[in-house]
Amino acid sequence: QVQLVESGGGSVQAGGSLRLSCARSGNTYSGICMAWFRQAPGKEREGVAIMDTRDGSRWYADSVKGRFTISQDNAKNTLYLQMNSLKPEDTAIYYCAARATRIGGVCYGPPQTYDYWGRGTQVTASS
């Protein structure tokens, strides 16, 4: 089992920045693949950034490339999402997720392939 707790959400003006944190506890070996997903009202949950914690490879949604950065601090068992140049369309609840294995050799995958989830943190960017 892995427990995930997100923090760092809030409200900013468009163009602003936020850094989300996801603290991991429990069996951290169950978190080879770590990811940030988001869900806006009336929309499906979508992948934002995914990281393979073993080899460091990363995937980003096209909509956030160049603006968001996923990273980890192994000593603190914490995953981060640095979000810069926020836009109103980034407004959503952001979720941290973990998966024990790669699928097809990669960590990329839809939400239903992830096993462990945090409760989410609200991010609002207003124009």
Salt bridges, closest charged atoms under 4 A:
GLU46 OE2 - ARG38 NE 2.70
ASP52 OD2 - ARG102 NE 2.53
ASP62 OD1 - LYS65 NZ 3.12
ASP90 OD1 - ARG38 NH1 2.99
ASP90 OD2 - ARG67 NH1 2.76
